[in-house]
Amino acid sequence: MSILTPISSLQSGELQDKLRQLLPGVAVSVLVAITAQFLAEHYATPAMLLALLLGIAVSFLGEEGKTVPGIAFSARSLLRLGVALLGVRVSMVLMMGLGWDLIALVVGGVIATIAFGLAVARFFGHKWRFALLTAGSVAICGASAAMAISAILPRDERSEERLIFTVMGVTVLSTVAMIAYPILVNVLELNSLQAGVFLGGTIHDVAQVVGAGFSISEQTGDTATLVKLMRVAMLAPIVLAASLMIRSFAELPGDGKRPPILPGFVIAFLVLAGINSFGLIPPAVTEFLSQASRWLLLTAIAAVGMKTNLKQVLAVGGAAIALIIVETLFIAGLILAGIELLT
């Protein structure tokens, strides 16, 4: 029986055995996540990056012993649950307040960046899987998007290393942008609305968008967060479109079964986003689920780190680094040009 068998389908005795099997690995993953959060709060470093690095540092736990099943469960099932709960952050009603022109700019920026990544990847020696993974994470919401997109890609022996490399790359670049982009905003003399659209439309991870936006002003921070959540809302339609295209041309997995058109966790994301858009989720519940999502993703990325062979990740090479940087510069330039035209 697979360690990823849905727990709800197990009988009472099987459930107890399954929980005993998973508990050591899940506990270790949670411990690494808590440690990463503690260090992040004291040393002003992204928690996601620290969880990944700490996980890699104890990667032997994911290779053998009692912790292996729980770590695998955390890296897959907890990851999907965390992405699903991201839906509570999305409110279409608030996003409509930006105006159709800026909405079109942000949505167009996401689509154009993914198309750009797919078009130029071959010049960097990479194929469509890595291109979609990196461009999607740059365009949408950083590490969270990388993990969601990875879940729909046909798996091969390099799937884990591509995911780890992408998560590391976008997190580091997002941190650099959090420092550099507010300086660029001042140099370009952007007003609060322009600055918020630029920061929210270009920085990869939500936490870094919030940090950069509120370091300028409260209005800039509010606008940046709203624009960023609009990009997060693009996760579901992008995953759906990618899944449909992958089913049409990619080779079937070894078991011959096609993946679902839209994974269950993405459907849950859409349902929660819809409910929240109608104001049916109390603010306290929204905050709780949002924090739960964050901790689940932090735990999942720690587990992914523990399943990682660092030598294989580093073997991805300089061309992969260059690809992520070029994609990041593309979306930054595109959003800046749009701001100049529309505001």
MIFI-536797 format. One record per residue (C-alpha): x, y, z. Coordinates in steps of 0.2 Angstrom, whole numbers, plus 5000, padded with zeros to 4 digits. Layout:
# residues N
XYZ;...
***
This chain:
# residues 343
500050005000;500750174995;501150295009;500050425000;498450315001;497050435006;496950425025;495050435024;494950275014;495850165028;495050065041;495250105060;496749985062;497550035046;497350215050;498250195066;499650095058;499750235044;499850375057;501250285066;502150255050;502050445045;502250525062;504150525064;504450605046;503050735048;503650775066;505450805059;504750915045;503751015057;505251035068;506351095053;504951225048;504851295066;506751315067;506751405050;505351515056;506251555072;507851595063;506951705050;506151805063;507851845072;508951865056;507751945043;507951795031;506551715021;505851575031;505551475015;507351485010;507951435027;506751285028;507451225012;509251245017;508951165034;508051025026;509550995014;510750995028;509850845036;509350765020;510050595026;508350585036;507450575019;508550435013;508350295026;507550255042;505850285050;505650465044;505650425026;503750385024;503250545034;504450655024;503750595008;501950625014;502450805020;503250845003;501750794993;500150795003;500450935015;501151035000;499451014991;498451055006;499451215009;499251264991;497351234992;497151345008;498051484998;496351514991;495751605006;496951755003;496051784986;494551914985;493951954968;492952104974;494452194981;495452164965;494152244955;494452404963;496152424954;495252454937;495252354921;496752424914;497852374929;497052204930;497452174912;499252234914;499452114929;498651964920;499552004904;501152004913;500951834920;500451754903;501851844894;503151794906;502651614905;502651624886;504351714886;505151574897;504451444886;505151534871;506951564877;507251414887;508051314873;509351454871;509851414889;509951224885;508351184894;506651104889;504851144892;504651064909;506051174917;505451324907;503651304913;504251274931;505351424932;504251544922;502751494931;503551524948;504251694942;502551744935;501351694948;501951674966;503651604968;503951444978;502151404980;501851414962;503351304958;502751174970;500951174962;501651174944;502851034949;501350924954;500550924937;502150894927;502550724921;503850654933;505550594929;507250564938;507650754938;505950814944;506550844962;508150934958;507151044946;505951094959;507251124972;508351234961;506851334956;506251364974;507951414979;508151524964;506551624965;506651644984;508451714983;507951834968;506351884978;507451934993;508552034982;507052114974;506352164991;507952264994;508252334977;506552374970;506052504983;507752594979;507252584960;505552654965;506352804973;507552824958;506052824945;505052934957;503452824956;501952874965;501152754978;499952674966;501352654953;502552584966;501252464973;500852394956;502652374951;503152284967;501552174968;501752134949;503552084949;504252014966;503951834967;503451784985;502051864995;503051895010;504351995001;503052094992;502352145009;504052185015;504552295000;502852384999;502652435017;504452495018;503952635006;502152675013;500552605019;499652645003;501052564993;501052415004;499152385002;499152404983;500652294982;499852154992;498252164982;499152154965;500152014972;498551914977;497951944959;499451854953;499151714966;497351704959;498151664942;498751504949;497251394946;496851454928;498751434923;498851254931;497251214922;497851274905;499551194908;498751024913;497651024897;499151054886;500250924895;498850794893;498750834874;500650814870;501650744884;502050554886;501050454898;501850414915;502450234917;500750174924;499850234908;498650344918;498350524914;498350644928;496750734932;496350884921;496250994937;497050924953;495950914968;497051044977;496851174964;494951144964;494951174983;495951334980;494651394967;493151344979;493951444994;494351594983;492551594977;491851584995;493051715001;492651834986;490851834992;491351875010;490651715017;492251665027;492351765043;494051865045;494651765059;494451605050;495251685034;496751735045;496851555053;496751465036;498051585029;499251555043;498951365041;499351375023;500951465026;501451335039;500951185028;501951255014;503451285026;503351115032;503251045014;504751135008;505751075023;505250895018;505650925000;507350985006;507650825016;507250725000;508550824990;510250774984;511250944984;512550884971;511150844958;510351014961;511951114959;512251014943;510851104935;512151234931;512351424927;511251424912;509751384923;510251524935;510351644920;508651584914;507751624930;508651794931;508151834913;506351794916;506351904932;507052044922;505752024908;504252034920;505052184929;505252274912;503552234906;502652294921;503652454922;503252484904;501452454907;501452574922;502152714911;500852684898;499352664909;499652784924;
***
